[in-house]
Amino acid sequence: MTTRWLSLFSRWIIGLVFLAASLPKLVAPQDMALAIFRYHLLPHGLVNAAAILLPWIELTAAVALLLAPAYRRAAALLLCGLLAAFTAAIALDLHRGIDIACGCFSLKPELGRIGALSLLRNALLLLAALAALAPAGKKPCPP
Amino acid sequence: MKLMLQMLALILVATGLGAAVNAARPGRLPWRGDWDRHVETRALQQHIRLAGLATVQRAVNTGAPVLLDARPAADFRAGHLPRAQSLPFELAPEMLAGMQVPLARDQALLTYCARNDCDEGLELALLLRQQGYTNVMLFPGGLHEWRAGGGAVEGGL
């Protein structure tokens, strides 16, 4: 029972977080491209493609997680992968001493610089995504 | 296997939506951008360090590193970062030679121009390094990013 509630709670948290994160990126792909570029991790030929597709992958996975029970685990796994990749990118740039905006929930360069707090936040979200990935528990057998 | 196929399906749906919306958008983003010529790429290729807002804020508060505005003098007069000195890129060699208080060769210097699509800041940084200044950084976001962050501007009306 507890596992089911934890899984449900985590699913809604992760779903809503990614839904909110995808919207500003969908509206301003140019700003998204600049935010990705500034990590200086992707080959330049892939920066725009990532800016066009990443927000839609976030949105599609979030909607599937919340509203499509058959695709729930696939969506949770996809979001785990995204979170792991984002966290690695932040950690790598912090290690390289690059001071940039996260581009996580807002694309304004003055908001949300990468730092230890963004790593901590991503780690917590990753835990929640893993909890959402867990099976929702067995339903009670019919009498 | 089923999980993998479902993930692939989600990615395909997202790709289709992304491509369709981008194609229909008035100012659509090209799939390949010309990032090789972007000022930040060129700066990193030339081993010029990039500064973020935190470093600029420190420069405004403490005077170190020294802020150098690479834009034309008229733009500087219309508004510039607090504590910045005007050093228009085109006039820099003469102005450096004529400075009453010359900059030390190892002094931390931070150049900037209007925004991330101008290159006077980078050109000035390269010129300074060529002239023997060893600690030169570039603030690629320029005055635009400083203003967007709520930073005060000196000069102007």
HADDOCK unambig.tbl for C-alpha pairs under 7 A between the chains (distance, minus, plus):
assign (segid A and resid 29 and name CA) (segid B and resid 29 and name CA) 6.82 0.50 0.50
assign (segid A and resid 30 and name CA) (segid B and resid 29 and name CA) 6.60 0.50 0.50
assign (segid A and resid 44 and name CA) (segid B and resid 35 and name CA) 5.72 0.50 0.50
assign (segid A and resid 44 and name CA) (segid B and resid 36 and name CA) 6.67 0.50 0.50
assign (segid A and resid 45 and name CA) (segid B and resid 32 and name CA) 5.44 0.50 0.50
assign (segid A and resid 45 and name CA) (segid B and resid 33 and name CA) 6.65 0.50 0.50
assign (segid A and resid 46 and name CA) (segid B and resid 32 and name CA) 6.88 0.50 0.50
assign (segid A and resid 48 and name CA) (segid B and resid 30 and name CA) 6.84 0.50 0.50
assign (segid A and resid 48 and name CA) (segid B and resid 31 and name CA) 5.34 0.50 0.50
assign (segid A and resid 48 and name CA) (segid B and resid 32 and name CA) 5.72 0.50 0.50
assign (segid A and resid 48 and name CA) (segid B and resid 33 and name CA) 5.89 0.50 0.50
assign (segid A and resid 49 and name CA) (segid B and resid 31 and name CA) 5.18 0.50 0.50
assign (segid A and resid 49 and name CA) (segid B and resid 32 and name CA) 6.89 0.50 0.50
assign (segid A and resid 52 and name CA) (segid B and resid 18 and name CA) 5.93 0.50 0.50
assign (segid A and resid 53 and name CA) (segid B and resid 14 and name CA) 6.84 0.50 0.50
assign (segid A and resid 53 and name CA) (segid B and resid 15 and name CA) 5.87 0.50 0.50
assign (segid A and resid 53 and name CA) (segid B and resid 18 and name CA) 5.42 0.50 0.50
assign (segid A and resid 56 and name CA) (segid B and resid 14 and name CA) 4.99 0.50 0.50
assign (segid A and resid 56 and name CA) (segid B and resid 17 and name CA) 6.97 0.50 0.50
assign (segid A and resid 56 and name CA) (segid B and resid 18 and name CA) 5.79 0.50 0.50
assign (segid A and resid 57 and name CA) (segid B and resid 11 and name CA) 6.09 0.50 0.50
assign (segid A and resid 57 and name CA) (segid B and resid 14 and name CA) 4.98 0.50 0.50
assign (segid A and resid 60 and name CA) (segid B and resid 10 and name CA) 6.61 0.50 0.50
assign (segid A and resid 60 and name CA) (segid B and resid 14 and name CA) 5.89 0.50 0.50
assign (segid A and resid 61 and name CA) (segid B and resid 10 and name CA) 6.69 0.50 0.50
assign (segid A and resid 71 and name CA) (segid B and resid 6 and name CA) 6.54 0.50 0.50
assign (segid A and resid 74 and name CA) (segid B and resid 3 and name CA) 5.47 0.50 0.50
assign (segid A and resid 74 and name CA) (segid B and resid 6 and name CA) 5.84 0.50 0.50
assign (segid A and resid 74 and name CA) (segid B and resid 7 and name CA) 5.10 0.50 0.50
assign (segid A and resid 75 and name CA) (segid B and resid 7 and name CA) 6.67 0.50 0.50
assign (segid A and resid 78 and name CA) (segid B and resid 7 and name CA) 6.59 0.50 0.50
assign (segid A and resid 99 and name CA) (segid B and resid 52 and name CA) 5.38 0.50 0.50
assign (segid A and resid 100 and name CA) (segid B and resid 52 and name CA) 6.38 0.50 0.50
assign (segid A and resid 110 and name CA) (segid B and resid 148 and name CA) 6.86 0.50 0.50
assign (segid A and resid 110 and name CA) (segid B and resid 149 and name CA) 4.82 0.50 0.50
